[in-house]
Amino acid sequence: MAAVPDIEWNTAVEGTPPSSGLNCVSTTGATACLEAYGDILWVKDTAADSASAVADWDNYVGGTLTRWGYCRNSPGSGKWAYCNKNFTEGSELRLRAAVYDGSEGTWIRWSGTLYLTT
């Protein structure tokens, strides 16, 4: 049985996503997207609720989990932020939007899962 890879926890940097070419998923308070060209994860905080919007992702190569992690929006409500990743070409990415209360260290909610090929 293969060991689970270490988690990648990234603080996203504020930016402006492209107007097209994004695959997105949302829940109340968060939107997470993949910009396939360049493997950039975008996350938008859509609620002024003191919790953070997070892109929650898992990356599989040949059916095996090889990487997983979180891209947390730090700029706050109404703003987009991104994490620049480098996924294996042709691998599967499972992406969810999530809301995380950092002060309590608790997850509040997740979206459904969006399945993508990188």
SVG drawing of the C-alpha trace seen along z (x, -y; Angstrom):
<svg xmlns="http://www.w3.org/2000/svg" viewBox="-24 -42 29 44">
<polyline fill="none" stroke="black" stroke-width="0.4" points="0.0,0.0 1.5,-3.3 2.0,-6.1 -0.3,-9.1 1.7,-12.1 2.3,-15.1 -0.3,-17.9 0.4,-21.0 -1.1,-24.0 -0.7,-27.3 -1.7,-30.8 -3.1,-32.3 -1.9,-35.6 -4.4,-38.2 -4.9,-38.4 -7.3,-38.7 -8.4,-35.4 -8.7,-35.2 -12.1,-36.0 -12.3,-32.5 -10.7,-29.0 -11.7,-28.3 -13.4,-25.2 -15.1,-26.2 -17.1,-24.8 -18.9,-26.8 -20.5,-26.6 -21.9,-29.3 -18.9,-31.5 -16.4,-30.1 -15.6,-29.5 -12.6,-27.4 -11.4,-27.1 -8.7,-25.5 -7.0,-27.5 -5.7,-24.4 -3.1,-26.3 -0.4,-26.8 -2.1,-24.7 -3.3,-27.7 -5.9,-27.3 -8.1,-30.3 -10.2,-30.8 -12.7,-33.6 -14.1,-34.4 -17.8,-35.2 -19.0,-36.0 -18.0,-38.5 -18.2,-36.0 -14.6,-36.0 -14.0,-32.5 -11.7,-31.8 -12.5,-30.4 -10.3,-27.5 -9.6,-25.4 -9.5,-21.8 -7.7,-19.5 -6.5,-16.0 -4.2,-15.0 -4.2,-11.4 -1.8,-9.8 -2.9,-6.4 -5.5,-6.2 -2.9,-6.8 -3.1,-9.8 0.2,-11.6 -0.5,-15.1 -3.2,-16.8 -3.7,-20.1 -5.4,-23.4 -5.1,-26.9 -6.5,-29.4 -7.7,-32.8 -5.9,-35.4 -7.1,-38.7 -10.6,-38.3 -14.2,-38.7 -15.0,-39.7 -11.4,-39.1 -9.8,-36.5 -6.5,-34.8 -4.4,-32.1 -1.9,-29.3 0.5,-28.3 0.8,-24.5 2.5,-22.1 0.4,-19.0 1.5,-16.0 0.1,-16.3 -2.9,-14.1 -3.4,-13.5 -6.8,-13.7 -7.6,-16.6 -10.5,-16.5 -11.4,-20.1 -13.8,-21.4 -14.6,-24.8 -14.6,-25.0 -15.0,-27.4 -12.6,-27.2 -12.6,-29.1 -9.0,-29.6 -9.5,-31.0 -11.4,-27.8 -9.4,-25.4 -12.7,-24.0 -14.2,-23.3 -17.6,-24.8 -18.7,-23.4 -17.6,-22.0 -19.0,-22.0 -19.5,-18.9 -16.4,-17.6 -15.4,-18.7 -13.3,-16.0 -10.8,-17.4 -7.9,-16.2 -4.8,-18.4"/>
</svg>
